[in-house]
Amino acid sequence: MPPLTLTGQSLSLADVVAVARDPTATLRLDPGALGRLGESRRLVDQAVARGGAIYGINTGFGKLANVRVAPDKLEQLQVNLIRSHAAGMGDPLPPDVVRAAMLLRANVLLRPTSGVRPALVEALVALFNAGIIPLVPEQGSVGASGDLAPLSHIAMALIGEGEVRGGPAAAALRGAGLTPFRFAPKEGISFINGTQAQTALLALMVQDAESLWRTAVGAAAMSLEALRGTPTPLDPRIHEARPHPGQLRTADLMRTLLAESEIRESHRENDDRVQDAYSLRCTPQVLGAVADAIRFARETAVIELNASTDNPLVFENGEVLSGGNFHGQPVAQALDFLAVALTTLQAIAERRVERLVNPDLSQGLPAFLTRDPGLSSGYMMVQITAASLVAESRSLAMPASIGSIPTDANQEDFVPMGMAAALKTRRILGNAQKVVAAELLCGAQGLDFLQPLRPGRGVEALYRRVRAPVDGVAPLEADRPPAPDLARLAALVACGALDPAPGLPC
């Protein structure tokens, strides 16, 4: 792909995902944006020359904001900040998350409100384009004053200290022909004040959640067919009477997937059921609410991509104002809403798995979807596995953004815990992908027992993808370990290969 041009104001979520997940992708900086940044930097230099106290430029940080720093120590102040704040712990964040955070940081610093030298943004982009990925521990950020620890670990690589993937940062810089960067006044605090680590996770998860939502709708349509449910609750008049956007889109996608179903026609006249269970009948209402939450998370991420979240901010009249745009509450809440929504998505999917394997609920399908119940256990354990994943996700779904613990000697007395929200949501997302894989596994097996009747066109296409001879799953003829089949389908769900309507908005 050609280099992505950063302007500080035009970055899209699709840009972030594409660049973060393509190790060969590179960046370039818009010359006009660099020029505006240079003008902003001159305002900062003038403010420093006037000698007044400016937070983070010639003062200490946080609780130490009232301590003035001597003019000849201002550069050392910025380096000390980076070193002291590189306090992360735990496993390193995945490469795509770190690349996304570096991209977002470069874009935000390019905005004239940052007041850094163009050279800083150029150095960060050079690091990115060289394929150098800092090792960034996933734990240690409370998401207020920004993601201080994660961004400090990125900054450590920039100055030739700390670790990157492959070894010491200093060696990586030498190997790429780069020299360690020297922070000037304001540049250290501008680099680490921001929400870019939690926003990177949010942006990537929104993309994955949108694909998962569409796949979950496909799995629900497959289950409806396998259980010979009625599509009457999908009638557009029902949903137009309660026109939540996600509900309308879910019902519309299900109708498309179920169109021209031979299964439905085969039992329409003899079907004496007035209503199906909620997990079938209320799919548009439940997955519609999930879609609306995902859309809210997307809207939050899109705003944050091009927002000034560093501190202090520089304005055209030369004022340098200290505020709180680094506070991650908007991102943390969006992550928490996403966690709840994805827990709901997998919980209703697990209920349909139960109906598929339970002979008391499956409308004539054999017990546990095996041809020889008793001698064989079939997919008995698949529902148990799905139940365990849902239980874990429910235990993680408690909002992190309401769990403030004051930090920095109570100067930072209300913090959003955005990275905690992001990390648990990432776990919940993975669980949801696995539960939807379980539903697809059971739904496809249920359709096998209804052959030669064909499901709706869209469901049939999804079924054929599940049953693909190369990377799909074969029908269950005799007991075999479900784990490899579940893992294979979960991987396909995660990469979007089973998405029945790519690009359809939530």
N, C-alpha and C positions, 0 to 999 in steps of 0.2 A: 504494500500500500504506500502511496506517496506520503511524505512527512505531513503531520498534522500541524497546521499553523495556529499558534496561540495568540489571542488578542487581549485576554483578560476579561472578555465579556461575551464570547460566542460559543463557549464550550458546551457540547450537548452530552446527554447521557450515553447516546450511541457512540460518540467519540471516545468517551472514557472506557467503555467496555471493549471497543475494538482495539484501542491502543494498549490497554492493560493486559489483554489476553493474547496479544501477538508479540512475541519476543523480538521480532524483527522491526517492529514499528518505531518510527523516530519522530522527533518534534522539531519545529522551527518557530522562531519568534517574529511576530509582525513588526516591521521596522517602525511604523507609526506608533505602536504601543511602546516600543523601546524609547522613542523620542519623548513621549509624554512622561514616561517614568524618569528619564533624565532630568526633565524640568522639575518634577516633584522632588527629586533628590537634591537639587540645588536649593529648594526651599528648606529642606532638612538641614543642610550645611549652614545656611544662613541662620536658622534658629539656634543651632549649636554655637555658632560664633557669637550670638548675642549673649550667651552665658546664662540664660534663665533655666530654671529647673524643668526638665522635660522627662516624664516617666520613661524609664527603660533605656534612655539615651545617655543621661548623665546622673541617673539615680540608681539605687538598688531596685530589686524586684519584689513584688508582693508586699509582705509585711515590712520589707526594707526599703519601700518606696521613698521614705523621708531621708534616706542617707544619700548625701551628695558624693559623687565620685570625681576625683581629680581629672582635669582635661587630658593629662598624659596617660591615663589608665582606661580610657573609654574603649579602645579596641580589646584590651585584655578583659574588660567587663563582659563583652559579648562572648568571647571564647569561654570564659569561666561559666557563663550561663549555660552554654551548650554542654560542657563537660559535666556540670553538676546535675543537669536535668536528664542526662542519659541514664535513667534509673529503672529501665524496663526489666521485666522478668518473664519467664515462661518460654514456650515454643515460639519460633519466629513466625511472623505473618507470612502467608503464601506470597510467592513472587507477584502474582497479578494484583494483589492488594497493595503491595509496596509500590509497584509501578503506577497504579492508580493514584496513590497518595503523592508520589513525586510529581506526576502530571498535574494534579489539582494544586499542589503547592506552587509550582511554576506559574500556573495560570493566575492564581490569586496575587502572587508577588509582582506579576506584570501590571497589575492595576496601579494607577498613579497614587492611590491612597496609601500604598505600602511604603513609599518613600525610600526604597532601597536603591542601590546602584544597579543599572542594567547588568553589570558584570556578575552580580549574584545570580540572577535568573539565567544568564548565559552559562554560568558554571553548573547550575543544577541541570539544565538541558543537556549540556555536554556529558555529564555523568549518566543521565538517562540514555542518551544516544550511544554511549559506549557499552551499554548493556550491563552496567554495574548495579547490582541490587543490594542495598544495605541489609544487614540482618537486623530486623526490627522486632524485638520481643512483643508479644501480643498483650501482655499485662502491664499495668502501671499508669494508665491514664484514667482520670476521673472526668475528662471532657470539659473542664472549665479552665480558663486561660488557654484553652485549646487542648490538643493532644500533645502535651508538652514532652512526655517521655518518648513516644513513637517518633515524633518529628525531630527530637534531639538526636536520636540514633541515626536518622537520615543525614542530619547536619554533621554528625561525627565523621561519616564517610566523606563528606564534602571537604572537610579540613584535613583529611588524610589520617584520621584516627578511627578506632573501632574496627568492626568486622563487617565484611560483605560476604555474599555467597561466593565461596571459593577461597577465602582466606582474609588476611589483613587488608584493610582499606588502602593503606599506603602502597602496598605492592600492586593492588588493582589499578590505582591511579597511575603509577609508573608504567604499568603494562599498556595502558590506554594512551599514554603520552600526555596525561593531565597533571597539573600541579595543584597542591592543596590550596584551598581558597582561604583568604584572610578576611574575616568579618570586620566591617567598618561600623561606627556607631549606628545603632538602631537595628542592624541587620540580623543579629542573633535573635533578638526578641521578635522581630517581624517573621523570622523563619519558623519559630516554634509556636507562636500564638496563632491558633487556627484549628479548625475541625476536620482537617483533611484525612486523618486516619479513619475516623468513624464515618466520614462521608464517603470515603473510598469503599468501605464495606457496604454502606447503604446502597450506593450506586450499583455495585455488582450484584447485590442480592435482589434489588428491585428487578433488574433484568432477568435473573433466574426465577424470581417469584412469578413474574408475568408468564413466562413459558410454562412454569409448573401449574399455574391456574388453568391455562388452556388444556394442558395434559390431564389435569384432574377432571375437567369437564368432559373430556373424551372418555376417561375411565368411568365416570358416572353414567354416561350414555351407554357404554358397553355393558355395565352392570344392569341397567334398566332393560336392555334387550335380553341378557342372559336370564334375568328373573321374570321375563315376560310381563313387565310392568306396563302401565298405560301412559302414553304421552299426553293425555288430556291436560294435566297441570301445566303443560308447556304452551298452551293456547295463548297467543299474543294478547288477547283481550284481558286475560288475568293480569298480565304484567304491566300493561298500559294503565291499568287501574291503580297501580302502585309503582310509579315509574322511577325507581332507583336505577341509575345508569348501569351498575354492575348486574343487577337482576335482569334487566332487559337484555344485556349482552349475553349473559349465561343462557337464558331461555332461547335466545335466537341461535346461538351456537349449537345447543342441544338439538333444536329442530333441524338444523342443517345436517348434523351428524346422523340423525335418525331417518332422514328422508328416504322413501322407497323401501321401507323395511318389510321384508316378507314375514319375519317373525311376528310383527305386530298384526299383520293381516291374517295370519293363521289362527289367532286366538281372539280376534276382536269380537266375533258374534257370540262366542261361548264364555266370554269373560264376565263373571258375575261379581267381581270385586268393584266396589264403589270407589275405594281409595287405596292407594299404596301407603306404605309406611313413610314417615317423614324423611328418612334418609334417601328415598327415591323421589317422593312427591315434592319435597321442599328444597331440592338441589338448587334451583335458581335463586331462591331467597338466601340460602346459606352461602353458596359460592359467589353469589352476587355481592353479598356484604364483604366477602374476602376480596373480591375485585375492587370494590370501592376503597378499602383500606390500602391495597397495593397502589392504587392510583394516587392516594394522598401521599404515600411514601415517595412515589416518583416525583410529585410536584415539589415536595420538600427538597429532594435531592437536586432537582433541576435549578431551583433558586440558589442553593448552596454552592453549586459548581462555579458560579461567576460572582460570588458575593465577597465583600471585603471582611475577612474574619480575623485579621491580624490587629495588633494594637501596639502603640497608638496609631491613629490614622492621620494622614496628611491631606490638607484641603487646599484648593487653588489660591486662597488668600494668604497662604503661609501658616495658617494655624495648624498645630499638631495637638490633636485632642485624644485623651485617653478615655476609652469607653469599654463596652463589654461585648462586642460582636463575636468574640472568641467563644462565648458561652454556648455549649452544645445542646441546650435544651430542645430546640426544634428538631435537631437530628435524632437525639435520644428518644424523644416521644415518637417520632416516625418509626424508629427501629422497634420500639415496644409495641406499637400498633401492628407492625408487620409480624412480630412474634406471635401475637394473639391471633391474627388472621391465619397464619400458617398452621398454628395449632388447631384451629377450627377446621381448616381444610383437611388435615389428616385425620381428625377425629370422625368426621362424617364419612370419609373414605373407609375407615376401619369398620364402621357400622355396616357398610355395604359388603365388605369382605365377610363379615359374620353372616349376613343373609345368604351369601353365595355358598358358604360351606355348611351351613346348618340345615339339615333335612327338614326341620320343622318350619323353616322360613323360606326355603329356596324354590318353592313352586314346582316341585317334582324333580329337581336335579338330585343326583345321587349324593349320599352323605359324604361330605368333605371332598366332593368332586373327584372321587376315585371310582373306577369301574368295578372294584371288588371290595366294598366296604366291609370292615371286619378284619379280613386278612391284610388289607392295606389301610393305612391311615390317611393317604392322600395329602390334602393341604390343611390338615388339622393344625399343624404347627405354624402355618403361615399367618393365620388369624392371631395366634398367640404372640408371634413376633410383632405383628402390627400393633397389638394392644400394648406391648411393652414400650414400643416407640412412642405411642401417643401418651402413655403415662409419664414417660421421661419429659416429653415436650410440655405437658401440663405443669410439671414441677418447675420448668424453666420459664414459663410464660409470665410469672409475676413481674410487673414492670420494674425495670432498673432505674428509670428516670425519676421515680419518687423516693429513691433511697439515698438522699444526700448525706454525706459525712463531711463536716467542715474540715478544710485543709489550710495549710500555710498560716498557722497560728491564728486561725479564725478570720483571716483577711478574706479568704475564699470560703465563705460560710454557707454557700448554697451551690452545690455542684450537681451536674446531671447524670453522671456515670454512663456517658455515651458509649464508651468502649465496652463496658460490661453488657450494655444492651446489645451492641453489635455482635459480640462473641456468642452470647446465648442464642441470638436470633440465627446466627450461622448454623449452630447445632440443630435448632428447630427446623430450619430449612432442609438440612440433610435428612432429618428424620421424616419430614413430609415427603420428600422425593422417594424415600424407601417405602413408605406406606402406600403411596400411589402406585409404585411398582408392584406391590403386593396385590392391589386391586386389579391391575391389568393382568397379572398372572392368573388370578382366579376368574376374572371376567372372560378371558380368552378360553379358559378351560370350560367354563359354562357354555359358551357358544359352541364348542365342539360337540356337546351333547344335543344340541338343537339342529345340527346339520341333517339334511341338506338345506334347510331354510337359511336364508341369508339375512343378515342384519341390514340396517340402513347403510347407505353408501359410505358415509364418513366413518361409521363404526367399522365397517368391513375393511376399509383402508387401514385403520389403526390396528385391527386384528391381524391383518397380513404383515404389518410391520413388526408386531410382537412375535409373530411366527416366522419371521424371516430366517432362511436357512443358515445364513452366515453368522449374524450376531444376535439373532433372536432366540426364542425359547421353544423347544419342541413340546407337543402335547404330552401330558402325563399318562403313560400307559401302565406303568407299574411304579411302585414307590422308589423314589430316588431322593437324594438330599436336595431340598429346595434352595439351600443357600447360594449355590452358583447361579441358579436361574434368577433369584431375587437380586443378586449383585449385578448381573448382566442388565436386567431391566432397569434397575436403579441408576446405573451409569448412563443408559440411554435416556432416561427421564432427565437426568441432571444436565446433559449436553443438549437437550432440546430435540433429540432425534425422534421422540414420540409425540411431539407437539402437533396436534391436528390442525392448527390454524395459525402458523407463524405470523407474527406481526399484528394480529388482532389486538387492539388496545383493551385494557381492563376497563 
